[in-house]
Each structure stands twice: as structure tokens, then as C-alpha cells.
Amino acid sequence: MARNASLSGFPELLPEERLVEQHVLDTLRRTFELHGFSSIETRAVETVGQLLRKGEIDKEVYALSRLQDDDGNTASAAKGDPNQLALHFDLTVPFARYVVENAGYLSFPFRRYQIQKVWRGERPQEGRYREFTQADIDVVADGVLPFRYDVELALVIAEALSALPLPAFKLRINNRKLAEGFYRGIGLTDTAGVLRSIDKLEKIGAGAVAGLLKSELDASDEQAEKALALASIRTEDTSFVEQVRALGVTDELMEEGLNELEQVIAAAVKSAPGSVVADLSIARGLDYYTGTVYETVLVGHEQLGSICSGGRYDALASKGNRKFPGVGLSIGVTRLVARILSQEFAKASRSVPTAVLVALADEDSWSEAQEVAGALRARGISTEVAAKADKFGKQIKYADKRGIPYVWFTDDDGAHQVKDIRSGEQVAADPGTWMPPAEDLKPAIVVA
């Protein structure tokens, strides 16, 4: 990535890196559209009240204010004002608002994908940025959302990630009903508090989480032990069901979640064997998740954190008596691209789209060179015209430096020739019919 950034946390890509990012985005778009998801875009700003009505990430939200008010005085953000504008920190909350406002124009269940920038006031570090791109897919219903969509989204995401130039990944899936019912079954009534503690398991370890459960939630040693026993269950098949029941806890909500998770894992394992795991430590910190929850890590790169996460939300969007339950997943595109580039999982075959540089024999040949370039562009060949009539060797050197594979020459008699500057081969060519090999027409993404 472009080095020496003057503002940390706001990444900028070099041209050849941007080509890799575009490949990732194009792959995701193609996969999402093959599954019938429609593209939307929401505004970059929401009110603080809208953004913070679910979850606890107020410290990460960037508020917006004008530098001057209407009277020309220095303006300042009004703390605590729910109508204060702020940049969205994810795409799910804005999407919920979008669904409510446009419900009369949408066909339900509504399948949407959305690729946009989001902003969070986090401390910049590897994999964490203040400005980054997310790619989301969601299915939202009017009234009742069949559980089958929880299964389908896991399959779509597994397919999308498999199509990217990435190492193996693990799609880790849990169910909030299962966890909340289990905690309730062992006598821990503040289930949201338990989930927040369990969500810190990988960061602080089991001992520290047990300490939190006992000090903040008044859990007994036995309750903390059972909560951690549940979180330790991980299977690549449906055998987790027996392991949960072996813990001896009974609860109706737990059974509902256990049944749902069994369905998701059974279908996902069949579609993407080895890439899906039931992981009962996954909690997801945001409060709006109500059922299935997902997190995804790259095998061997777990320290990068989750590259794709999401879940089921039944109460995030509503309008009067109408409820719009949904399920969705979000891919951290910038985090993924940064790792692809740093580990050289893929790179662009050249840094520019240009396939041909039309050389100038003399300064008077510029107009004729533009005609040649126009004929090539008309057939989809990206073409540049040299800026000045330097010696041919210098013009070839310029093309080589830019990564342009072909240089076009026109002699005094009007005859055309094109030179592959990599091999040195030069052949006669007609600007109305000549085509480069397919692999040279556009930059290719070369996977390591």
C-alpha cells in the first residue's frame, strides 16, 4: 500500500494495488448478483440517534459539524444531541433505516448487496482503519423471515470467499438463542452481559473472562465454568449438539437455537467442507443480533481478526406494527485487500490499463497518432499517445517503465508496425483489425 500516509488509518492504494482491490470488488459483485442480490447505496451520514440506538460503539463514531454556523461563528458539535449528524460506522444500521423509509417501493423478501466506505474512530493498526470499505449482503422480510435464509447466506459467503485469492478460511457460526438460553438455564439472567464477556474470550483468555463473569455479573464458580464450557465447543459437523446436551442444561430458547444452528451447519458443511465450523464462543458484540451469528478468519492469519461477520436481527427495523427481520453478513474488504497485498497472495500483471503506446515519429504526426489510437480504442484496446517525439528508444523505455506491453509505430510511408517490447518481436499491423493476445488486453490478476 502507498507508504508514508500523512493521516494514519486512511489507506490509499497505489495503481497496481487498486487493480487488486478492483478484482476483489468485481468478484464479490459477480457472486452476489449470481445469487440474485440487488445493489444499493445509502448516504454516508445518519443522525447520532439513529446510529446509536443499538449497540455500544459511541466512542468510535465520527460526528459531523460545520466549521462555521450561519452567523459565521465557529461551530461545535452538540454533545448528546440525537439529531447531530455522524458518519456511518457500518452498513447494517443505515440499511435498516433505508428499508423502513422505502418499504412501499421494495419487494420482500428484499435481497440487497452494498459496497461502500464506512468510518470508525479506532486506533489504527494492522487490519483496523478509520476509513475502510465493506461489502454487505442481507435478506430482509416484511413480517416473517424464513430461517432458511440464515443457511443460504452462509453458503453465499463461503462461495464468495472461495473465489478470492485467499488462503483457507474458517466460517465460524453460533446462535445467540442457544447461548442466551443456556445462560438463562444456568441462572445467569443478564444474558447480554454474559455475551459481552464471552465476546472478549480470544482477546483476554478464559481466566480473565471468568473473572469478569464473577465480578461484574455475580456468577458463581460453577456458572462461570459452565459458561466457559459452552464457549469451548467447536466442531466441523453437527456433533456439537450432543456436546451441548451433555452439559446438562435445559431451556426452551436454547433448544430452539440448537436446532437452528444444527440446520445451518449441516447445510454449510455439505457446501463448503472444511471451511465451516460450529464455534460456540462466537457472540458478536452488537446488541441487535438475535439468532445465527457468523465470524470468519483466515487460517494462519487469525491475528488479523474477523474478515467477515454478521448475523440474524429480528428487531432492528420496524415501522409501527410492521417489523422487518433480516439476516446479513459483512466482508471487511480493506482488511482483506491489505493482507492479500502484504502477503502477495495476488498482484496485478501491470500497473496501468494501457495495452498500447502509439509512438510519434515527429511532432507533426500527433494527429495521425490520435487517429490510430481512436481506431484501437473503438475495439476496446486501451491506448495512449506519446506526449512528444523523443527518440524511439526513449519512447519504448517510457512504455516499459509504465508497464505498457506494446508500442505502435507508423513510418513515413504510412505503414504500421507494432512491437512487443518484452520479446522484441515487431510485426506489420492494421489499426482497424489488430488485436493483442487476450491476456494482454487488460491487466490480469496473478494469483500466487
N, C-alpha and C positions, 0 to 999 in steps of 0.2 A: 504494500500500500504506500501511497505518497508519504514521504518521511517529513520530519520536522514540521508537523502541523502546528500552526500558530494558536489554535484552540483545541485543547485535548478533548476527546470524546465526540468530536465531529469529523468522522473519517472522510477522506477524499481519495478517490482512486485514480491511478494512472490509466492512460487509454487502454493498454493491454489488459489491465486488471478489470477495467469496466467491461471489456468484452466477455470476461469470465462471468462477471455478475449478470450481464445480459443473458448469457446462456442459461444460468440458473433460473432467472426470472421467466425466460421463454419456456423452459422445461416445465416449470410449475404451472404456468398458464395453460399450456397444452394438456397437461394431465388433468387439471381441474375442469377444463372445458370438455374433455372427453367424457367426464362423468356428469356433465350437464349443469355445472355451476356457472352462474352469470356474474360478470364483472360489475362492481360498483365502486364508487369513490365517495367518501364523506369529507366534510370540511375538516380543516386542521384544528379548529378551535371548538371547545364546548364551554359551558359555564362550569365553574368550580363545583356548584351544587350538583350538576349532572354527573361530573366525573367522580365525585367522592361519595356518592350515595351508597355505594357498595365497596367493601374492601378498605384497607388501611394503608394507603401509599401517599398520603398528602404531602410528605416531605419530598417526594420525587416529582411533583407536578410543577411545571413551569407556568406561572401566572403571566398574563399579558397586560400591559398598560401603555398608554401613550406617553411619549416623552413630555408633552405639554398638554394641558387641558384647553378647553375652549377659550379661556381668557389669556392664554399664553404663559400660564404659570407651570412650573414643574409638576407633573402629575405623579401620583404614587398609587400603588395597588392597595385597595381597601381590604385589610385582613378580616377574614370572617364573612365577607360579602359573598353569598352564594351565586350572585349574578356576575361576579368577576370572571373575565374570560381567561382561559388557560389552554395550552396545547395538549392534545390528547396523548395519554401515556400508553394506550393500547388501541385496538380497533374494535374490540367487543362492545365496550360501553357506547361508543358512537353508533355502532351498528344497531344496538338495541333501540336507541333514540330514533334512528333512521326508519326502522321497521314500524314503530308506533306512529310516526308522522306520515308515513307513506302507505299505511296498511290498506287504504282504499284503492291503491293502484297496483298492489302486489298480488301475485297468485301464490297461494300457500299449498303445501309446504314450499317455502322460498329457499332456493339454493343459491348461495352467493359466495363469490371469492373476492378478495380485496387485497391489493398490494399497494402499500403506502408507507410513508415515513411516519414515525412516532418519536416522541421526545420524553426523556426521563432525566431528572436531576440527580443521577447516580455518580458515584466516584468512578471515573474512567479507569478501566483495567482491561486486560485481555478478555475479549468476549462481551464486555459491557461498555456501552456507549451512551452518550447523551442524545444523539440523533442516530436513528437506525431504521432499516426497512423491515417490515413484517409482511408475511403473506398468510392471510387467513382464509379458511373455508368454514362455512356454517350452514346448517339447515334449521329454519325456524318455522314453526307451525302456528296456526290460529286455533287455540284451544287445547288440542292434544297432539303431542309429537310421538309417533310410534317409536318404541325402543330400538327398532331395527336400524334407525339412523345412527345410533351410538356405535353399532357394529360397522355400518358402511363407512363412516368417517375414518375409523381405524384402518380399513382396507385401502381407502383413497390415499391417506398419508403414507402408508407403507409403500404403495406403488410410486408415489411422487418422490420419496426419499431414495428409493431403489434406482430411480432414473438419473439421479445426480452423481457427479464424480466424487463420491464419498466412500470412506471405509465402511465396514459393517456398523449397523446401528441397533439399538435395543429400544423398542417401543414399550414403555413400562405403563401398565394400566392398573387402576384400582377403582373402587366405587365408594363415594362418600357415605352412601346409605349403609353399606357394610360396616365401615369404620364407626360412624356415629351410633348405629345400633349396637355394635359391640361395646363401645364405651358406655353407652347407656345401660347395657346389660351387666356391666361390672360395677355400676353405681357412680360413674363419672358423668354428672349432668351437664357440665359446661363443655359440651362436645366441641364447640368451635374453639375453645381454649386448648383442648387436647390436640386438635388438629394443627393449631398453630405451633404447638410444641413439637409434635411429631414431624412437622414440615422442616424443622431445624436439625433433624437426626443426622444427615450426612455432613452438615457443617460442624456440629459441636459434639457428636458422638452420643452413644446410648446413656452413659453415665450422667452427662450433663442434662440430657432430656429428662431422665428420671428425676433429677434434682429439681428441674422446673415443674414437673408434674406434682411433686410433693410440696414444694414451697409456694407455688402460685395457685395450684388448684386443690390443695389439701388431699392429694391422692395418698392412699396407704402404700406401703411397700408392695403388697400383693397386687393392688390395682396398677401401679406403675410397671410392675413386672409383666402383668398380662397385656397391658397396652403395648409394651415393647415386644412381647412375644408375637403379637399380631403383626407388628411392623416388620418383623424379621422374616416373614413368609414370602418366598419368591419361588415361582415355578414357571416352567415354559409349557405347561399343559394345565389341565383343569384339576390336577391333584391338590391344589390349594384348598379346594372345598373341604376335603377330608381333614386337612391340617387345621383349618379354622374350627371345624366342629369338634375336633379333638381337644380344643381349649376349654370346652365345657360351658360355653356361654350361649344362652338362648335369648333371642329378641326378634320380634316380627320384622322390624326395619332391617336388621342385619340379614335375615333370611332373604328379604327382597333384594338387597344389594348383592348378596352372594349369588343368587340366581342370575341377576343381570350380568355380573362380571363373568360368570361361567359361560354365558352365551357369547359375550364379546371375545373372550379368549379362545373359545372353541373355533369360532369362525376365523379370527385373525391368524391363529397358528396354522390353520389349513392353507390360508392365502400366502402367508409370509413366514414359513417355518424357520425357527432360529432367530427371528428378529423381534419376536413378541414375547413379553413376559408379564405374568401377573405379579405385581410388586405391591404388597400391602403397606409399604411405607410411604407411598405417594399420597400426599394430602392436598397440595395446591393451596397457597396462602389466601387467595381471594375468596371472599365470603359468598359470592354469587353461585358457586358451583354446588350442585345438589345431587348428582349421581355419578356417572362414569367420569373419571379424571385420567388424563394422559400426560406423560412426560417422556421425552426421548433423548438419549445420549448416544454419542459416537463411541464405539468400542475402542479402548485405548486412548481415548481423549475425554474421559469422564470429567477431568478437572475443568473442562470448558463449560460445564453446566448443561442444562437442557437446551436442545436446539429446536424443539417443537413441543408445545404443551397446550392444554386446553381441557375442555370437559363439558358436561351437561349443565345447563342452567334453566330452571323452570320458572323463576320469578324475576328475572332481570328486566323484562319488558312487559308492560301492561298498559291498558287504556280502558278505564272504567272497569267493567266486569270482564273485559276481554284480556286474556293472557296469551303471551307469545313465547312458549317454551322453545328452547333451542339447544343445539349441541355444536361445538365448534373446536377447531384446532388452529394454532398459530405457529408458523415457522419463522424463526429468527434468521432472516436472510443475511443480514450484515454479519452476524456471528458466524454463520456457515461459510460465507464467502471469504471472510478473513482467515478462517482455518484452511480452506481449500488453497488459498494463495500462499500462506505461510509454510504449509507442508508440501506445496507443489503437487497437489492431487490432480490438478489440471492447469493448463496455461494456453494462451492464445497462440496460434501459429504465426501471427504477425500482429503488429500493434495498430495498424491502420486498415480501414476497409478497402483502400485503393489497390486495384489489381494492375493498373497500367499507368505509367507516366509517359505522356506524349512529349518527346524532346523537341527543342527548337533548333533548326539549322541556322537561322539568323533571326534578328529581331522582327523582320518583316513577315515571318512565317507564323506569327502568333494566331492570326485569324484563321488560317488554314488548319492549324493545330486544334483550334476550338471546334472546327467542323468535324475533324476526325474524332475528337473526344465526344462530341454530340452523338455521332453515329454509334460509338461504343456504348455510351450511356443508355441510348434508346433500346439496347438489347440487354440492359441490366448489368453492364460491366462498369464497376466503379473506376473512374478515370480522373487523373489530374493532368494539367498542362504545366510544363515548366515555366517558371517565372521569368527567366531570362536565357538568352542564347549563349550559355557558357560552352566551353569545350565539351564534346560528347562524354569524355571520360569523367568530367566533373558532374555532369547531369546523371550519369549512371551511378556515380558514388552517392549522390543525393538520394536516388531511388533505393539504393542498398541500405543506406542509413535509416530510411523511413520504413524499410521492410517491404517495399513495393517489388513484386517479383518480375514484372515485365516493363521494358522501355520500348516505345514506339518511335520509329524514325521515318521520315519522308525525305527522299533525295531531291536533287534539283529537277529531275525528270518527272516528279510526282509519283514515283514508285514507293510503295510502303513496305517496311520490314518491321518485325517485332523480335525483340531479343529477350530470352530468358536469362537474366543476369546471374542466376545461380549456377546454371550449367554452361552458359556461354553460347548456347545454340541460338542462331538467328535465322529466321525464315521469312519469305515473302508473305504478305498478309493483305487482306482486303478489309477495311474498316466496317464494311457492310455485312460481312459474313464470319470474320474470325472470332473464335471463342477460346478462352483459356480452358485448360482442364477443369473439371467440376471442382476439384479440391482446391484450386487457386482462385475460384470466382469470388469467394468470400473468406474472411478469416475463419479458421476451424479451431475448435477447442480440442486440444490434445490431452487425453487422459493418461496419467502416469501408470 
